[in-house]
Structure formats: structure tokens, C-alpha cells
């Protein structure tokens, strides 16, 4: 079944049940499954009136909102292909994606995204029409309003779904582009259907569950949770009012299913640590005692043991109120994916009773590879999902094969041939270890493994993750390929370091001024020393530099998913790097 067909199934079986909630002017609005299907049918009718036909590419450039998923499923229902564009993408990236995909219709959220589209329109020869969701402030003539699309004559959604071919491409998901221009991964209706079934069974999701959509929907992980698994399992997806209201939205929704990339979990931990630094002596003491007890019990929780009386006491005193404050009181499927999470972060949440389980997947296998179920092992990302085959190549690369493996890269047969071999094995580009009982551990990205001048192989990501555990460290880029020792470029977390400085009466003006303070360097040095104490001699950071600016997507230093572009960093901060090895 296609994803629109799953919406139709729920609309027929329970038409009045809530499918979507979105927050508008502080109040939550509801869309039923029947309403969901009707809105998809009308939007598809509007797109068809614009000339969208099977195989055409239609782009969506917006923050997470109900209209995003309706547009996505309407495009798929027509047999066309959805192309997601990250809200933070600068003009140059927007131009590349639209032109490379050959986009025919471009749906933008508001004036900000429209300005980018208009600026690059001349570079996109296939682009015929622009559609605007929120027209406030828009003065441009000749645009189509999203409201008019949804007011169009609806298509026969059931008939349209019956015509869709499982092997047809449903969506193009562009990769991060850490080593070059982003590549468009072609994912079919069959890929999506398999992913929804496999992940839903792994997560144990059903109609009684709820989720908050907040990570970019063009990323395969959020697409899996907010669209693919949601329409398979039939649970409610919430859309807040934007990134700035995320903490409040999370507290209000209290989802049962929550996906967080490591950065999200790290920020939650950092926020608690910062508030504890400002708390009274009594609160700090209670927190320390409760956390100490929770950390002792974490291993038992990971193994599924029932909490005892003392544990229930500390739960009432701290764990439960803190989970409620974080918005994680009801969560039963807490998932961390997209990058490795530091063991210390994982242990802290398990100490509070938040059952984070790591998942491993990538765009090219529709996020289907491994998931941690009942047996939680720190440092391992679980066992193969249903229908997934796993093996380790001779050079240590992780290979996977399943019905989730993508169709290939759009307009790039050479890269496709390098990624998927003739036997259907996907070469992930990650290096790892597979235990005798099927547990997978990821060492690093194959291309990121460094060899020092002394011939030692170093996996930088584990060291970087340890450094980023500190609430005062936002970014850490370990250097050392071909060098005698390791060094690091470190970016401070402006908010928490600023709070730390304020409590000590340390005045500063800008981010660069704060990062340049000797006291701040000493603060970070203390953390680097603590990390070094846990590492082998060859893995220790001998020198580091604090970056004078925050890394930014628009400056080409980060991908849209906030992954560091190592080559761009090495070039942009070449003077700082050379100074570390002078």
C-alpha cells in the first residue's frame, strides 16, 4: 500500500478519530482521518490543475506544519515525486536542489522562503509555478495560494492510489552533502511501505500513540516518524508553532513516541545542568542524591527489571517531575538516531527513567537497519530490524540488504553503482563491528577514520561525542590525520557559557568576545582534561582552539542536518589548524 492508501484505510475504519493536531495562536486544532484524506484529495486536485503529472517533481520548502504532510501525500497520490527542501537552506543550495531535481512546482511556506525561490528562479529552467502557504507580506503577482489548492475539485483518491505502482519513485531525499554536492536518493512507494511496517513493529506503535513533529520533515528520520510510521500505525502527530516554541509544545503534548538526534538529547541534559547550577543548595543536593541512585539503577532498567521502593521514592521526588518538565513523562518509545550518542548522555536519561533506545539507519535504506529493543547495551545500536540482513565487509564497512534499500541516486548512476552492489548490498560508508549475537556497534564514518603520523588509526567521532557531553561545548572537530598528535577545534555553547559567565560577573559583548576569555578557555580545558583521562595516550587531545564564531549552515560549515563539513572547516579555519601544529 502507498502512504495515501493507508490514510484512506484509517479514514474508512475510524473517520472521526484525530490524525493531526496543529497549534495556532496558542490553541490546538484537530484534523480527523476523514478530514486528512479529504484535504489530501483536494490538494492533489489543485496540483493536478497546475499540470502536475506522474513522475513530475514537486518541492516543499517549509517548516513542519500540517500543510507539509498534506502536500507530501497529495504529490505522492498523483504519482509525482516529493522533493523536500530544508527551511534553513541558503539560496545557492535551494537553486542546486530545484535545478538538479528538475522541479516543476515549488511549494513555499512564506515570504522568507518565497524570496529565496524568486532569487533563484532564473536558475531553475523546469520551474513553472510557485505556491505559497502563508501569503502574509507577499506582494509578488502570479502566485498560487495554498488555500486555493485545497479549495480545488478533489481527485478520486481511492482510484488514484489503485493506479500507483509500488516500484515507482515516491520521494527524493537529498543527502547531507558532507563531502560534496547533495545527492538525491530515490525512495519508492514499496520502500516506504516496508519502512512503515518494520519500524512500526519495532517501536510497537499503534493508534493510541502520539508524536510531536519538530525535526526537519525533509530528513528521512522525521519523515519516518511523522508520516510513514504515523499513517501505518494510525497515531496522532502534533505540529507546534515553530522551533522557538518547541520546549513548551513538548511539555503540552507529552508524546508517547519521541525521536531525538543526539544534539536534542544533549541540549536537554545541558539545560538541566545549567538550571541546577542556579538552584538552591537543597535542590542541588536532592538532584545529586537522586541522580546517583538512578545511575546505579540504570543498568537494571536497561535490562527490564522492575523498580524497587527506593526507586519509586526518588521517582516521586525528582524523576517524574523532571520528566514532566522536559515533556517526556508519557514517552515509552524514546529513540535516538542519525548520529552516535555519547554513553554519558544515554546513561543520564536512563537514570531518570527515560528509555532511550538507539536506532541506526540512513537515507539510502529508508532509515531501516537496526534498533535496540529489550536488551540495551551502551555503545551498541541494537540488532537488525525485521527483514534486514547485516554483514561486515573485509575492510570493516557495514553492509545491509532489505526491502528498504533505495532505488539509487537521481541522475547519478556512477554513485549508485558505488553504493549498491549487484547483489543488492548497500555499502553504508560506516565502519562497525557485529557481535556473535547480532548486535551492531558503529565505529565511525569510513571516510573520517584518521591515521596519525605514527600509523595509528583513530575514530574521531567517539572522542568528539565525549567532548560534546559538556553543557559548555556545542561543537568539537578532532584533527590529526597525518599529524603527530590529535588536536581539536571546539565551539562553545553560547547560552550555557554565557549563563556561567554571568553568574561569575564576567562581562562580555559578543560570542567571539566570550570565546576569547581566558576564564572560558580554562573552563573548557578542565573538561578536555577530564575526557583525556578516559582515553588512551594516542587518542588524547594535546591542543585545542576555541572557535570565534558559531558554525552555520548558511556559511557552508554545517549541513542542513547540522553535521560538520570537515573539508569546509579545514579550509575556513586553516590558520587556526596550522597554529595548533606550529
MONORSUL-V180551 format. One line per field, one symbol per residue. psi: psi as a letter, one per 30 degrees, with the letter a starting at -180 (. if undefined). Layout:
psi: ???
This chain:
psi: kleeeeeeeeeeeiefkkekkkkjhfkklkkleeeeeeeeeeeeeeeeffgklkflkkkkjllklefeeeeefeeeffgakkjkkkffkleeeeeeeeeefhkekjjleaeeeeeeeefgefgiffkekkkkejgkfkfklglkkeeeefglklljeeeeeffkkefkkelkjklehfgakkkjkjkleeeeeeeeeeeeeefhlafflllkjflkffkeeeeeefdeeefefglkkkjaglefgeeeeeeeeilfkkkkleeeeeeeeeeeeeeefflleeeeeeeeeeeeeeeefeeeeefgkkkaeeeeefeeeeeeeeeeefggefkfjkkkaflkkkeeeeeeeeefgjikkklkllefghgjdlkkcejkkkflgalklkgkkklklegfkkkkklffklfakkgifeeeefeklfggkkjffkkakklfggkkkkelkeffkkjlfggkkkjfeeeeeeefekffkekkjklgjglflklkkkkljeeeeeeeeefggjkldleeeeffkeeeeeeeeeeeeeeefflleffkjellkkkglkkkefggfllfggkkjeeeeeeeheeeeeefg.
